[in-house]
Amino acid sequence: MTARTTRRTTAARSRLAVVGSIAVAGALILTGCGDQTDSNTEGTGSKSAAPLADKLPQAIRDKGVIKVGSDIAYAPVEFKDDSGKTVGIDPDLAAAMGKQLGVTFQFENGTFDSLITGLRSKRYDIAMSAMTDTKDRQEGIDSDTGKKVGEGVDFVDYFTAGVSIYTQKGKNTDIKTWSDLCGKKIVVQRGTVSEDLAKAEAKKCSGGKTITIEAFDNDQQAQTRLRAGGAAAGSSDFPVAAYAVKTSGGGNDFQLVGEQVEAAPYGIAVAKNNTQLRDALQAALDAIIENGEYDKIIKKWGVEDGAVKEATVNGGK
C-alpha cells in the first residue's frame, strides 16, 4: 500500500527511515505477490487471556473481529504468499495486537484508493495498508483539489517510511532525482505519494518537457509495466521498492536510484467518531512495543530503521 498518500515534507531527504537492509530471511522471501482474494483472517487472540480486551467497543468484543481494509499487493508490508495466505509486516503486527485485544484482525482486500471510502461506509472497521498519515487525510481534504471531501480519519502511527525511485537494472542510469524524470515516463500506484510527487515535479519541468505518469490500481501492475520496458522508472515506498529490487527476477530486474525522500509515518486509519477503537489500538501497539513483539516483527522483515518507539495518534504533517 502505502508511502501511499498525499505529499509529505520535503525536508526529510536523507535516508532517514527504513534505510537499513531490506534483507528478508531466506524463508520469508516469497514471490507470490499477485493473486488476490476477498478476505483473509490473521491474528486470532484469546479473549480470556487478552489484557486489553476491555478497551474495545462492546460491539467489536461481541463479534471478536476487527475488519481491516487493505490493498494486499504491497510486499513486504502486506501481500499473498505462494499458498495464498496474507503475510507481511502489517498482518504480523495485527496478529500481535490481536493477542492483546482478544480479537481477530480480518484482512479484506481492496484497491488502495478505495480504502478510506470503505472505512466511511463501515465496510471496514480500520484501514491498515502502508497508509501515510497526513493532515489532508486527517481533515478529509482531496490532495489534488484542496477541497474537503469527507470528515477525515484518525491515525494510530506504527512505522516510518519514505519514497524511492527504481529503474530497470542497468538502464536509465541518468535518473538520480525526481527532476531527472522530466521528459520521461514513470509508473506508480494510483492514490500514492509517488503519484503526488510525480504530478508536483511535472509542473516544475521546463523546456517544453513534462513527466508522463501512468498510474495503476496496485504496485504489482506498475512493476510489471516497468519490467516490460513500458516506462523509464517506477516509484514506491522505500520498503516496497527495496523488496522488489531484491526479489524480482532474483534481483536482476530492478535497481534503486537516488535517495529515499519524504519520510513520514504509516498509520492505522480509524473513523473520527470511533475514538474508543482508536485508543484501544494505540494501547495494543504500545503493549507490543513494550513487550518486544514489535521489534521481533520489524526485525523479521528487515526494516528496523522504520521502527517507532511509541504509538502516536495523528502524528502526520
C-alpha positions as CSV (number, residue, x, y, z in Angstrom):
1,M,0.0,0.0,0.0
2,T,1.4,2.8,1.1
3,A,4.0,5.5,1.1
4,R,0.8,5.8,-0.1
5,T,-0.6,9.2,0.4
6,T,-0.6,12.9,-0.3
7,R,2.7,15.0,-0.2
8,R,4.9,14.9,2.8
9,T,7.5,17.5,3.9
10,T,10.4,17.6,1.5
11,A,12.9,18.4,4.3
12,A,13.4,14.7,5.0
13,R,15.6,13.9,2.0
14,S,18.3,11.7,3.6
15,R,17.8,8.0,4.2
16,L,16.0,8.7,7.5
17,A,13.7,5.7,7.6
18,V,13.8,2.1,6.6
19,V,17.2,2.6,5.0
20,G,18.8,-0.4,6.6
21,S,18.9,-3.7,4.8
22,I,15.6,-4.9,3.4
23,A,17.2,-8.3,3.6
24,V,14.4,-10.7,4.5
25,A,15.3,-14.1,5.9
26,G,15.5,-16.6,3.1
27,A,12.5,-18.5,4.2
28,L,10.5,-15.2,4.1
29,I,11.4,-14.2,0.5
30,L,8.1,-15.1,-1.0
31,T,7.5,-14.3,-4.6
32,G,3.8,-15.0,-4.9
33,C,2.6,-11.4,-4.6
34,G,-0.2,-11.1,-7.2
35,D,-3.2,-13.3,-6.6
36,Q,-5.8,-11.6,-4.5
37,T,-8.9,-12.8,-2.7
38,D,-11.7,-11.1,-0.9
39,S,-10.6,-11.8,2.6
40,N,-8.1,-13.5,4.9
41,T,-8.1,-13.9,8.6
42,E,-5.0,-13.2,10.7
43,G,-4.2,-12.7,14.3
44,T,-6.7,-14.6,16.5
45,G,-6.3,-13.7,20.2
46,S,-7.7,-15.5,23.2
47,K,-10.4,-13.3,24.9
48,S,-9.8,-14.8,28.3
49,A,-6.1,-14.1,28.2
50,A,-6.2,-10.7,26.4
51,P,-5.1,-7.9,28.8
52,L,-6.6,-5.1,26.8
53,A,-9.9,-6.6,25.7
54,D,-12.0,-4.3,27.9
55,K,-10.7,-1.2,26.0
56,L,-12.5,-2.2,22.8
57,P,-16.0,-1.1,21.9
58,Q,-18.5,-3.7,23.1
59,A,-19.8,-4.4,19.5
60,I,-16.3,-5.4,18.4
61,R,-15.8,-7.5,21.6
62,D,-19.0,-9.3,20.8
63,K,-18.0,-10.1,17.2
64,G,-14.4,-10.9,18.1
65,V,-13.3,-9.5,14.8
66,I,-11.8,-6.2,13.6
67,K,-12.4,-5.9,9.8
68,V,-9.3,-4.5,8.1
69,G,-9.4,-2.8,4.7
70,S,-6.0,-3.4,2.9
71,D,-4.5,-3.4,-0.5
72,I,-2.9,-6.9,-0.2
73,A,-0.3,-6.5,-3.0
74,Y,2.4,-4.4,-1.4
75,A,5.2,-6.6,-0.4
76,P,6.7,-6.7,2.2
77,V,4.0,-4.7,4.0
78,E,1.1,-6.9,3.0
79,F,0.9,-9.5,0.3
80,K,0.0,-13.1,-0.6
81,D,2.5,-15.9,-0.2
82,D,2.6,-18.8,-2.6
83,S,-0.2,-20.6,-0.7
84,G,-2.5,-17.5,-0.9
85,K,-2.1,-16.6,2.8
86,T,-1.9,-12.9,3.7
87,V,1.5,-12.2,5.1
88,G,3.8,-9.2,5.8
89,I,4.6,-6.5,8.3
90,D,1.0,-5.3,8.8
91,P,-0.6,-8.8,9.2
92,D,2.1,-9.8,11.7
93,L,1.7,-6.6,13.7
94,A,-2.1,-7.0,13.6
95,A,-1.8,-10.6,14.9
96,A,0.3,-9.4,17.8
97,M,-2.1,-6.7,18.6
98,G,-5.0,-9.1,18.4
99,K,-3.5,-11.2,21.2
100,Q,-3.5,-8.1,23.4
101,L,-7.1,-7.2,22.5
102,G,-8.6,-10.7,22.3
103,V,-9.9,-10.3,18.7
104,T,-9.0,-11.4,15.2
105,F,-7.9,-8.9,12.6
106,Q,-9.6,-10.0,9.4
107,F,-7.8,-8.5,6.3
108,E,-10.1,-7.8,3.4
109,N,-8.6,-6.9,0.0
110,G,-9.5,-3.6,-1.8
111,T,-7.8,-1.1,-4.1
112,F,-5.8,1.4,-2.1
113,D,-7.6,4.5,-3.2
114,S,-11.0,3.0,-2.1
115,L,-9.9,2.1,1.5
116,I,-11.0,5.3,3.2
117,T,-14.3,5.3,1.3
118,G,-14.8,1.7,2.7
119,L,-14.0,2.9,6.1
120,R,-16.5,5.7,5.9
121,S,-19.2,3.3,4.6
122,K,-18.4,0.9,7.6
123,R,-17.4,-1.9,5.3
124,Y,-14.2,-1.9,7.4
125,D,-13.5,-1.1,11.0
126,I,-10.0,0.1,10.2
127,A,-7.7,0.5,7.2
128,M,-4.1,-0.8,7.6
129,S,-2.2,-0.8,4.3
130,A,1.0,1.2,4.5
131,M,-1.2,4.3,4.5
132,T,0.7,7.5,5.2
133,D,-0.7,9.7,8.0
134,T,-1.1,13.2,6.6
135,K,-3.1,16.3,7.6
136,D,-5.1,16.1,4.4
137,R,-6.3,12.6,5.3
138,Q,-6.9,13.6,8.9
139,E,-9.1,16.5,7.7
140,G,-10.8,14.8,4.7
141,I,-9.1,17.0,2.1
142,D,-8.6,15.9,-1.5
143,S,-4.8,16.5,-2.2
144,D,-5.4,17.3,-5.9
145,T,-8.2,19.9,-5.5
146,G,-7.6,21.1,-1.9
147,K,-11.3,20.7,-1.3
148,K,-12.9,18.9,1.6
149,V,-14.4,15.6,0.5
150,G,-15.2,13.9,3.9
151,E,-14.9,14.2,7.6
152,G,-11.4,12.7,7.6
153,V,-9.9,9.9,9.7
154,D,-7.7,9.5,12.8
155,F,-4.4,7.6,12.6
156,V,-2.5,5.4,15.0
157,D,1.0,5.7,13.7
158,Y,3.1,2.5,13.8
159,F,6.0,2.8,11.3
160,T,8.0,5.3,9.3
161,A,8.9,5.1,5.6
162,G,10.0,7.3,2.7
163,V,9.7,7.1,-1.1
164,S,12.2,5.7,-3.6
165,I,12.6,5.7,-7.4
166,Y,13.7,2.5,-9.1
167,T,14.5,1.6,-12.8
168,Q,15.2,-1.5,-14.8
169,K,18.6,-2.8,-13.9
170,G,21.4,-1.2,-15.9
171,K,19.0,1.1,-17.7
172,N,18.1,4.9,-17.5
173,T,21.3,5.4,-15.4
174,D,20.8,9.2,-15.8
175,I,17.9,9.2,-13.4
176,K,19.0,10.1,-9.9
177,T,16.4,12.5,-8.6
178,W,12.8,13.4,-9.3
179,S,13.9,16.3,-11.6
180,D,15.6,13.8,-13.8
181,L,12.2,12.4,-14.8
182,C,11.3,15.4,-16.9
183,G,10.7,14.2,-20.4
184,K,10.3,10.6,-19.3
185,K,7.5,8.2,-18.1
186,I,7.1,6.9,-14.6
187,V,4.8,4.2,-13.4
188,V,3.1,4.4,-9.9
189,Q,0.2,3.1,-7.9
190,R,-2.8,5.3,-8.0
191,G,-3.5,7.5,-4.9
192,T,0.0,7.3,-3.5
193,V,2.6,9.8,-2.5
194,S,4.6,8.6,-5.5
195,E,1.8,9.8,-7.8
196,D,1.6,13.1,-6.0
197,L,5.3,13.7,-6.2
198,A,5.3,12.9,-9.9
199,K,2.5,15.4,-10.5
200,A,4.2,18.1,-8.5
201,E,7.6,17.5,-10.3
202,A,5.9,17.6,-13.7
203,K,4.7,21.2,-13.0
204,K,8.4,22.2,-12.5
205,C,9.7,20.8,-15.7
206,S,11.0,23.3,-18.2
207,G,11.9,23.4,-21.9
208,G,8.5,22.0,-23.0
209,K,9.2,18.8,-21.2
210,T,6.9,17.1,-18.7
211,I,6.6,13.8,-16.8
212,T,4.3,11.2,-18.3
213,I,2.6,9.4,-15.4
214,E,0.9,6.0,-15.7
215,A,-1.0,5.1,-12.6
216,F,-2.2,1.6,-11.8
217,D,-4.6,0.0,-9.2
218,N,-1.8,-1.7,-7.4
219,D,2.0,-1.7,-7.3
220,Q,2.4,-5.1,-8.8
221,Q,0.8,-3.8,-12.1
222,A,3.2,-0.9,-12.1
223,Q,6.2,-3.2,-11.6
224,T,5.0,-5.4,-14.5
225,R,4.8,-2.4,-16.8
226,L,8.3,-1.3,-15.8
227,R,9.8,-4.8,-16.1
228,A,8.5,-4.9,-19.7
229,G,10.2,-1.7,-20.6
230,G,7.0,0.4,-20.7
231,A,8.4,3.2,-18.6
232,A,11.8,4.7,-17.6
233,A,11.2,4.4,-13.9
234,G,8.8,3.4,-11.1
235,S,8.3,4.8,-7.6
236,S,7.1,3.2,-4.3
237,D,7.6,3.4,-0.6
238,F,11.2,2.6,0.2
239,P,10.5,-0.9,1.8
240,V,8.3,-1.9,-1.1
241,A,10.8,-0.6,-3.8
242,A,13.7,-2.3,-2.0
243,Y,11.8,-5.6,-1.7
244,A,11.0,-5.5,-5.4
245,V,14.6,-4.8,-6.2
246,K,15.8,-7.7,-4.0
247,T,13.2,-10.3,-5.2
248,S,12.0,-9.6,-8.7
249,G,13.8,-11.8,-11.2
250,G,16.1,-13.0,-8.5
251,G,17.4,-9.4,-8.0
252,N,18.1,-8.9,-11.7
253,D,15.1,-6.8,-12.8
254,F,15.4,-3.5,-11.0
255,Q,17.7,-1.1,-9.2
256,L,17.1,1.6,-6.7
257,V,18.3,5.1,-7.8
258,G,18.9,8.2,-5.8
259,E,17.9,8.7,-2.2
260,Q,14.8,8.0,-0.3
261,V,12.7,11.2,0.2
262,E,9.8,12.5,2.3
263,A,9.9,10.2,5.3
264,A,6.6,10.1,7.1
265,P,4.5,7.8,9.4
266,Y,2.3,4.9,8.3
267,G,-0.9,5.0,10.3
268,I,-3.8,2.7,11.0
269,A,-6.8,4.7,9.9
270,V,-9.9,4.8,12.1
271,A,-13.2,6.7,11.7
272,K,-13.2,10.0,13.5
273,N,-16.2,9.0,15.6
274,N,-14.6,5.7,16.7
275,T,-12.3,7.1,19.3
276,Q,-12.6,4.1,21.6
277,L,-11.4,1.8,18.9
278,R,-8.6,4.2,18.1
279,D,-7.4,4.4,21.7
280,A,-7.6,0.6,22.0
281,L,-5.4,0.2,19.0
282,Q,-2.9,2.7,20.4
283,A,-2.8,0.8,23.7
284,A,-2.3,-2.5,21.9
285,L,0.5,-1.1,19.8
286,D,2.2,0.4,22.8
287,A,1.9,-3.0,24.6
288,I,3.7,-5.0,21.8
289,I,6.4,-2.3,21.6
290,E,6.9,-2.6,25.3
291,N,6.9,-6.5,25.4
292,G,9.3,-6.8,22.4
293,E,6.9,-8.4,19.9
294,Y,7.0,-5.2,17.7
295,D,10.8,-5.3,17.4
296,K,10.8,-9.0,16.6
297,I,8.4,-8.4,13.7
298,I,10.2,-5.4,12.4
299,K,13.5,-7.3,12.5
300,K,11.9,-10.4,10.9
301,W,11.2,-8.3,7.8
302,G,14.5,-6.4,7.8
303,V,13.1,-2.9,8.2
304,E,14.4,-1.9,11.6
305,D,15.2,1.6,10.6
306,G,11.5,2.3,10.2
307,A,10.6,1.3,13.7
308,V,8.9,3.6,16.1
309,K,9.3,3.9,19.9
310,E,5.7,4.5,20.8
311,A,2.3,4.6,19.2
312,T,1.3,8.2,18.2
313,V,-2.2,9.5,17.2
314,N,-2.2,11.8,14.2
315,G,1.5,12.4,14.1
316,G,1.5,13.1,10.3
317,K,2.1,16.6,9.0
